[in-house]
Amino acid sequence: DDGVRYEAATALVRAGDARGMPVLVDGLVHSDPRVRSRSINILQQVTGETFGYRADDHPHERRAAVARWTHWLDQRAAPPRK
């Protein structure tokens, strides 16, 4: 169930567990605008960032912002370089 999935991700992130972040970033491309809004609100609360994402933007603009979020996630998940 999507509702349970996003609530669990929110609880993880608010507790300081980054494992919920990819779920919330995935929520940015959800077909339901309420899920998109909730996801960006939580991401912004936790990170202080939006990367230009607005849940009601045209899909093209949302895709560009989601790419920035995905890049941000990838950078956080990458092992440190030696």
VOGU-3710 file (C-alpha; in Angstrom, 3 decimals, decimal comma):
1> ddgvryeaat> 0,000/0,000/0,000  1,450/3,353/-1,063  0,155/5,173/1,995  1,909/2,807/4,383  5,091/2,883/2,311  5,347/6,679/2,368  4,399/6,923/6,045  7,098/4,377/6,913  9,647/6,297/4,831  8,638/9,530/6,551
11> alvragdarg> 9,022/7,969/9,985  12,466/6,601/9,081  13,701/9,934/7,741  12,365/11,898/10,693  14,148/9,444/13,011  17,416/10,148/11,197  17,439/6,966/9,116  18,283/7,797/5,505  16,840/4,527/4,185  13,525/6,336/3,697
21> mpvlvdglvh> 14,979/8,998/1,417  14,807/6,997/-1,852  11,135/6,233/-1,213  10,382/9,926/-0,737  12,335/10,848/-3,873  10,338/8,180/-5,738  7,224/9,886/-4,412  8,144/12,983/-6,404  7,140/11,185/-9,620  3,953/9,641/-8,256
31> sdprvrsrsi> 0,783/10,177/-10,286  -1,069/11,449/-7,196  -0,258/15,129/-6,581  -0,909/14,631/-2,844  1,893/12,063/-2,665  4,194/14,401/-4,591  3,373/17,300/-2,260  3,837/15,227/0,874  7,140/13,838/-0,395  8,640/17,227/-1,216
41> nilqqvtget> 7,397/18,713/2,053  9,135/16,008/4,089  12,293/16,175/1,970  12,433/19,945/2,404  11,843/19,713/6,161  14,653/17,204/6,574  17,208/18,609/4,122  16,266/22,271/3,739  16,360/21,717/-0,042  13,823/21,557/-2,861
51> fgyraddhph> 16,223/21,543/-5,831  13,568/23,567/-7,639  10,896/20,889/-7,291  7,256/21,937/-7,126  4,579/19,258/-7,045  2,260/21,234/-9,320  4,840/22,056/-12,002  4,610/20,700/-15,515  6,004/17,135/-15,712  9,011/18,380/-17,691
61> erraavarwt> 10,071/20,742/-14,900  9,393/18,080/-12,274  11,599/15,592/-14,142  14,516/18,023/-14,131  14,148/18,607/-10,384  13,794/14,868/-9,699  17,045/14,341/-11,609  18,699/16,792/-9,183  17,229/14,901/-6,218  18,424/11,599/-7,673
71> hwldqraapp> 21,913/13,016/-8,175  21,899/14,255/-4,580  20,906/10,776/-3,352  23,568/9,139/-5,499  26,233/11,460/-4,073  25,205/10,594/-0,514  25,247/6,851/-1,234  28,607/6,827/-2,988  31,472/5,438/-0,929  34,164/7,982/-0,080
81> rk> 36,999/8,199/-2,577  40,468/7,265/-1,399
//
